[in-house]
């Protein structure tokens, strides 16, 4: 579902050669409205210009996917000519990676909240889940140091 929505936002990049300039400008404007802080007002015009640039290439030299578009821009030093296209393409290429941590969190939650721990409170469950997710950090902890600090604090509270 999320990938479908993402694809819908960026779909005009996959159809640059088929769409006319007005359609590209409209869809680019929609994407620019969503990412107003990242994509400037010249983004729709850049997309139209990029389309004409690609159409002037030989068929076998045209980029066939998003990654090839970005490589084409970088290799030909067009980053200054199409700065917002570079940003948009990089955002698209990086976005699918960003949901891995969410999926990993739910996997960790399954391990932490078992049948035996079904009555666990939310705050403790969150803490255990974070410890499980960040296990590369927790395995390096010196537990004796943590226990001594905790014991020292408890002793100070009693006096």
C-alpha positions in Angstrom: 0.0 0.0 0.0 2.7 2.5 1.0 4.8 1.7 -2.1 1.8 2.2 -4.3 1.3 5.7 -2.9 5.0 6.4 -3.3 4.9 5.2 -6.9 1.9 7.3 -7.6 3.6 10.5 -6.5 6.7 9.8 -8.7 4.9 8.0 -11.5 5.5 10.8 -14.1 9.3 10.1 -13.9 8.6 6.6 -15.3 6.5 8.1 -18.2 8.5 11.2 -19.1 8.6 10.3 -22.8 4.9 9.5 -23.0 3.4 12.5 -21.1 3.1 15.9 -22.6 4.6 19.0 -21.0 1.3 20.1 -19.3 0.8 16.7 -17.7 4.4 16.6 -16.5 4.2 20.1 -15.1 0.9 19.3 -13.2 2.3 16.1 -11.7 5.6 17.7 -10.8 3.7 20.5 -9.2 1.8 18.0 -7.0 5.1 16.4 -6.0 6.5 19.8 -5.3 3.5 20.7 -3.1 4.1 17.5 -1.0 7.8 18.2 -0.6 7.6 22.0 -0.6 10.6 22.3 1.8 12.8 20.2 -0.5 11.7 21.0 -4.1 11.7 24.6 -5.3 9.3 26.4 -7.5 11.3 25.7 -10.6 10.9 21.9 -10.2 8.0 21.5 -12.7 10.0 23.5 -15.4 13.1 21.4 -14.7 11.0 18.2 -15.3 9.8 19.5 -18.7 13.3 20.5 -19.7 14.6 17.2 -18.5 12.0 15.4 -20.7 13.1 17.3 -23.8 16.7 16.6 -22.9 16.0 12.8 -22.7 14.0 12.8 -25.9 17.0 14.3 -27.8 19.1 11.3 -26.8 19.5 8.2 -28.9 17.1 5.5 -27.9 19.8 3.2 -26.6 21.4 6.1 -24.5 18.1 7.0 -22.7 17.9 6.2 -19.0 15.5 3.3 -18.5 14.9 3.6 -14.7 15.2 6.1 -11.9 18.7 5.0 -10.9 19.9 5.4 -14.5 18.4 8.9 -14.6 20.3 9.9 -11.6 23.5 8.3 -12.9 23.0 10.1 -16.3 22.6 13.5 -14.6 25.7 12.9 -12.4 27.9 11.5 -15.2 27.1 14.4 -17.5 27.5 17.1 -14.8 23.9 18.2 -15.1 23.4 18.4 -11.3 23.5 22.2 -11.5 21.1 22.3 -14.4 18.6 19.9 -12.7 19.2 20.4 -8.9 15.6 19.7 -7.8 15.3 16.6 -10.1 18.4 15.2 -8.4 16.8 15.8 -5.0 13.6 14.2 -6.0 15.3 11.2 -7.6 17.5 10.7 -4.5 14.4 10.9 -2.2 12.6 8.3 -4.3 15.7 6.0 -4.3 16.2 6.3 -0.5 12.6 6.1 0.6 12.0 2.3 0.3 15.0 1.7 2.7 13.5 3.8 5.4 10.7 1.4 6.3 13.1 -1.4 7.2 13.5 -0.1 10.8 9.7 -0.2 11.2 9.5 -3.7 10.0 12.5 -4.7 12.2 10.7 -3.0 15.2 7.6 -5.2 14.7 9.8 -8.3 14.5 11.4 -7.4 17.7 8.1 -6.7 19.3 7.0 -10.3 18.5 10.0 -11.6 20.3 9.6 -9.3 23.3 5.8 -9.6 23.8 5.2 -13.3 24.0 2.3 -15.1 25.5 4.0 -15.2 28.9 4.4 -11.4 28.8 0.9 -10.5 27.6 0.1 -8.3 30.6 3.2 -6.1 30.3 2.6 -2.4 30.6 3.2 -0.1 27.5 6.2 1.8 29.0 8.1 -1.4 29.9 7.2 -3.0 26.6 8.6 0.0 24.7 11.8 -0.1 26.7 12.3 -3.8 26.1 11.6 -3.4 22.4 14.1 -0.6 22.1 16.7 -2.7 24.0 16.0 -5.6 21.6 16.1 -3.4 18.5 19.4 -1.8 19.5 21.0 -5.0 20.7 24.3 -4.2 19.0 24.6 -1.4 21.6 23.2 -3.3 24.5 25.6 -6.2 24.0 28.5 -3.8 24.5 27.1 -2.4 27.8 29.0 -3.1 31.0 26.1 -4.4 33.2 28.1 -4.3 36.4 28.6 -0.5 35.9 24.8 0.0 35.2 23.9 -2.1 38.3 26.3 -0.3 40.5 25.0 3.1 39.4 21.4 2.0 40.0 22.3 0.6 43.5 24.1 3.9 44.3 21.1 5.9 43.4 18.7 3.7 45.4 21.0 4.0 48.4 21.0 7.8 48.1 17.2 7.9 48.0 16.9 6.0 51.2 19.0 8.4 53.2 
